[in-house]
Amino acid sequence: MFIDEVIVELKAGDGGDGCMAFRREKYVEMGGPAGGNGGTGGSIIFEVDEGLNTLIDLRYRKLIKAKKGENGQGKGMHGKGASDEIVRVPMGTVITDLETGLILADLTKHKEQAVIATGGRGGRGNIAFATRANPAPSYSEHGEEGEHLKIKAELKLLADVGLVGLPSVGKSTLISKISASKPKIAAYHFTTLKPNLGVVRVDEGKSFVVADLPGLIKGASLGEGLGDRFLKHIERTRVIAHILDMSGSEGRDPLEDYKIINHELEAFNPKMMDKPQVVIANKMDLDGAKQNLQRFHETYPDVTVFEVSALQAEGLQPVIRALSEMLEHIAKQPLYEEEKFASHVLYKFKKEQPFRIIKDNAVWVIKGDEIEKIFKMTKFTTEEAFLRFSRKLRKLGIDDRLKELGALDGDTVRILDYEFEYRQ
């Protein structure tokens, strides 16, 4: 089964909790803090495996979770970091953040890796908070939450030449003759239900990859036939080869076929029209082919046309040579513009207002990633931990902002599910 698009939820591992402990040994007074830090949570990493050619392994994994880091322990023992979760995908996989629409990774090389969801850092134990002014702090931290996001994994095949054309023009027959690919071939439309890749050998040490892309009919860019699923695979190709049934054996006009395919390519992605194109006039051994080819030359005098009979394996070597020479002079271009990519580090730690305050009936609600992160990582187990949290709120300017908004002593303030009284 060919699966080329999957939506998956990712949950990186949370960091382990820091430990609050004190050194207690016989004859040792004031042993001091002894709580270790928590371990880092596991990240979710996508890695290219050239042995895969479909995303079927991801289809049944609706949620991918990485493990939590170990908690810190007493006697200064730090928790162990969790191992990363490695997700193997085929070459040509594009990872998109569904919330922002930004590209997180475009994986095109064997063993290439990208950290898609970063594990949370471990919470600090009370050893980490010891200072000269407070040599024995009685607080520690919870581990940071790992990233949680929903992504789309989309496979866009890596091929040098894309064979496009309406059904039954001979694409599958052609690829079977010029490569070792053995697609299903039959005398009915939509025989090919998945893209087929074939490696074409030109000379010793020289080859290129051809993709037979099925399902293109009028309206393909809008979802007719199978075109909406497979047009995207043409985006990576460096050369587009139109296969035309120049004999019109299916009762269609090859000139009209050419116009239809170009229209669908442009409607799907206008940049496709910038790619070099050639026309392979197939079924030249049938009646009517020569006359139609003459009409084609008169209508499109600047288009390069190769005459072949794929079934009879005639005229194929000039096509192979010409495509190989074209590819030598066409550099591989990135699939996406730079601005569509999200720098993962910057994306995670994007600069924004540290908090915002809204009034919900009689409750002041404080929201913001930074303040919520501080709250989640605070262990409210000792009075010193409460005082430290209050100092952080004051340092962020929350007290001053509440006062500006008219908060009064005794008003209820809420952060996530936690409520407390406001005091000036």
N, C-alpha and C positions, 0 to 999 in steps of 0.2 A: 504494500500500500504506500502510495506517495503522499506524504503530508508535508506541506510547505508553509504552513502558518499555524501558530499555536499561541494561545494566551495563557500565561502562567503567573501565579502569585508567588512572590519570593519573600521569605522572612529570614534575614540573617540572624545569627546567634547573639543573644544578649551577653553583655560582659558579666563576669562573676562578681558577686558582692564582696566588698572589702570587709575585713574582720576587725572587730574591736576587742582587744584582749590586752592583758597586762602581765608582765613577767612576774611570776611569784615563785621564789625559791627560798628554801630555808637559809637563814643568815644573810639574805640579800634584801636590804631595805630600799624602798622606792625603786623597784625594778624597772619602771617605765613602760611605755607602750610596747606591745608585741603582736599587734594584728597585721597580717600580711594583706597585700593587694589581691583583688580578684583577677582571674585570667581573661584575656580578650576573647570575645565571641567569634565563632567561625564566620567567615565571609562566604558568599556564593560567587563562584568563579566559573565563567563559561570558557571552554577550551575547544579548539578546533580539532576534530579527528577526521583525517582524510579518508578513513574507511567508511564513514557514514555518508549517506546520500539522501536522507530524509529526516524529518523531525518527529517521526513516529514515536520515538522513545519518550518525548516530552508530552505527547498527546494525553497520556493517562496520568501525568503528574500535575494535578491542578494546583498543588501547593508544594513548594520546595523549601525545606527548612534546614538551617545549619544549627549546629549544637551550641549550647550555652557554655561560656567559660566557667572553669571551676571557681568556687568561692575561695577567698583567702582564709588562712587558718592562723591559730595562735603560734607562738614561738617564732614569729616573723616569717612564716611559710606562705609564699605567694601561690595563688591558684594557677593551675595549668591552663594555657590558652587552648581553645577548642580547634580541632582540625577544620580546614576549609572544605566546603561542599563543592566538588568539581562536577560541572554539568557539561557533557561532551555533545558537540553539535557539528553539523557538516560545514565545510568551507562555503563561504558565501552567506552565512547567517547574519542577519541584521537584528539588533536588539533595540527596541523602542520603549521608552517610558510612556505608558498609556495616559498618565495624568498630565504630563507636560507636552507630550508629542515629540520630545527631543530624542535624538539618536544617542544611545549609550555606548554602542559598539558596532563596528562593521568588521566581522571576522573573516579574513580572506586567506590566511596562511596556516599551514599545518602546525599544530601545537601552539598557535597564537592564543593568548589568554586575555581576559578582561574581567576585572572585578566589577560585578553588576550591583551587588548588595553588600555593603561593608558591615562587618561585625562590630558590635559595641565594645568600647574599651572597658576594661575591668574597673570596678569601683576601688577607691583607695582605702587601705586599712588605716588604723589610727597611728601607725608608725609614720606614715607619710605626712601627717599633719603636725607632727611634733616640732615646736619652735622653742627658742630660748624663753620667750614670754609664756608659752604654754607647753611645757615639756611632757605633759601626760594628757593629751586630749581624749575626751570620752565620747568620740563620735567617729563614724566611718561612713562610707558611701555604698549605695546600691550600684550595681553595674549599669552602664549605659545600654539603652535598648539598641538592638541591631536594626538596620534599615528594613523597612517593610514597604514593598511596592509591587505594582502589577505591571507586567511587561508583555510585549508582543514579540515573539521570536518569529522571524520571517526569512525563509530561504530564498535567495536570489542566485540562481545558478551561475557558476563561473564558466563562461564559454567565450571563445574568441569570435566565433561566427554563429549568428542565430538564423535558422531557417524558418521563414515565415511564409504563410500562404493559406488559402482557403482549404477546406477538406478535400481530400482525394486528388491533390495536385502532384503527389509523388514525393513528399518530404521524407517519409519513412523509408521508401525504396531507395532514395538518394543516399541517405545516411548509412543504410545497410551496405551500399556498394562502395562507399569511400572510406568506411571505417569498419571496425569489428563489432559495432553495435548491431543487435538483432531485435529490432522492434517488431511488434505484431503488425502484420500487413494483411489487409482484407479489402474486399470491394464494397465497402459501405462507409458512410461518413462517421467521423469520430471514432475510428478504430483506435487511434492513439489517445489514451486518456491521461498520460503523464509525460512530462518532458523526457526525451532520450538524449544522452550524451554519447558522443563518439570521438575517439582520438584519431585524427587523420595523419598518417605518416607521409611526409613529403620526401625527405632524404634521410640519410644516416644522421641521427642526432637532431633532426628538425621535424617538428610536428605542431599541430594546433588542434583545439577542441571545438567541435561543432555541436550545437544543440538543436534538436528537432522540437519545435514548440507548437503544441496542438491547440485546437479549439478556436482558431481565429475565424470569425464570420462577421458579417455586417452587424454592428451594435455590440461587438465584443468588449469595447471599452466601457460600456454601460452594464455589462454583466450577461449579455447574450451568449449562448453556447458555453464554452469553457474559457473564453478569452479573459474574463476578469481575473481568473486564477493564474493565468500563465503569461499575460502580457508583461508582468513585472520582471520575468526572467530575461527579457530582451534588454533590460536597462543596463546590464553589465557587459553585453557583447560589444565588441569593437567594430564589427562589420555586420550589416544586415543583408541577408541574401533572400530575395523574393523568389519563390518557386512558383512559376506560372504554368498552368496546363495550356500550352500555346495552341493545342489542337482544338480546345473547347469541347472535349469529349464528354464533359459533364453537363453540357448545354449552357455553359456560361461563356461570357465574352472575356478573354484574358485581359483586355485593356480595362474593363470595368473592375475585374478582380484586383488589378494593380492599384486602382484608385481607392477601392474599399479598404485594402490593407493599409495604405499610407494614411488614409483618414483615421483609421482606428489607432494607429501608432501615435499620430499627432494628438488625438483626443485624449489618449491615456497619459502621454508625457511629451510635450512639444520638443524637448531636447533630443528625443529619438530621431527627429528629422535632421539633426546635425551629424548623425553617424554616416560614414560612407556606406553606400548601398550598391549592390549589383543585382541583376536579374538573371535567373537561370531559367531559360525557356525549355521546359521539359516536354516529353512526348512528341519530340520533333519527327519521330518515325510514323506518326499517324496523319491521316488525311486532314487537310485544312490548316496544318501547322505553319507551313511556309507562307501562306497568304496572311494569316494572322500576325506572323512575325514581321512581315513587310508593313502592315498597318501600324504595328507597335513602333517600328523604327521611324515611321513618318510622324507619329504623334509625339514620341519621346526620343528625338535624335541624339540627345546628350547622355542617355542612359547606357551604361555598359551592359551588354547582353551576351550570355554564353548559351550556345545551342547544345542540348544534351538529350539523350534518351536513357533515363536512369534504369529502366527495365532491361534495356539491351547493353547497359554499361558503355555507351558511346558518348564521347566528348567530355568525359569526366576529368581526365588528366589536365587539360587546359584550365579548367575551373579550379582544381586543387593548386596548381602553380600560381595562378593569378591571385587567389585568396592568400596564399602564403606570402607572396611579394607585397601585397597590400598591408598585411599585418606587420611586416618588418618595419614599415614606416609610420605605424600608428601606435603612439604610446598609450599605455593603460592610464585611464583617467579615474580619479576618485568618483564614487557613485553619488556622494552627497556633498553639498556645499558645506564649508567649514562652520558656518553659523548654525547649521542644523544639529551639530553635535553638542552634547552636554559634557563639559569637562567634569568627570565624576567627582573629583575632590571639591571643585568649586561648587558643583551642584549640591553636594551634601552640606557644605558649610557656607551656603550663599548668604550674603550680607542682607539683613533685613532689620526692621525695627524690632528691638528685643521684646517688646510687649505692646499690647493694646488693651484698653479698659473700656468695657461697656456696662451699662446698668440694665439688669434684668429684674424688673419689678423693684424690689427693695434690696437687691443683692448686687454688689460690685463684682463683676466677673473679669478676671485677668487672664488674657490669652497671649500666646506667643511661644514659638519653639524653644527659645532659650530659657524662659522662665519655667516652662513645663519640664524641660530636661533637668533643670536644677531641682525642681520639686521631686521628680521621679527618682533622682539619685540620692536624695536626702533620706537618711534613716531617722525617723522621729522617735527615737528610743530613749533619748536623754534630754535633759533641759539644755545642755550645752549645744546639742544638735539644733534645737529650736532657735536658740539665740544666734547661732551661725547662719541659719536660713533667713532670719529676720534681718541680719546685717547685709546679706546679699540682696534682699529686696530693696533695702534702703539705698545701697550702693548703685543699683540699677535705676533709681529715681522713682520707684513705684510709690513710696510714701508721699513724696512731693506732688506727684501727679494726682493721687487720690485727694489730697488736700485741695488742689486747684479745681477739681471737679465737684467739690462740695461734700466730700465724705465727712461724716461726724463720728465722734467716739461712740462705739457700740454698734456701728454698722457692720453688716455681714460682708465679708470678702471671700470669694471663691476662686480656687485654682484647681482645675479639673474637678474631682469629686470632694475636695477638701475645703471645709469652710472654717473661718476663724474671725474673731472680732477685730475691728480696726481700732487702733489706739494712736493718738497723735503724740 
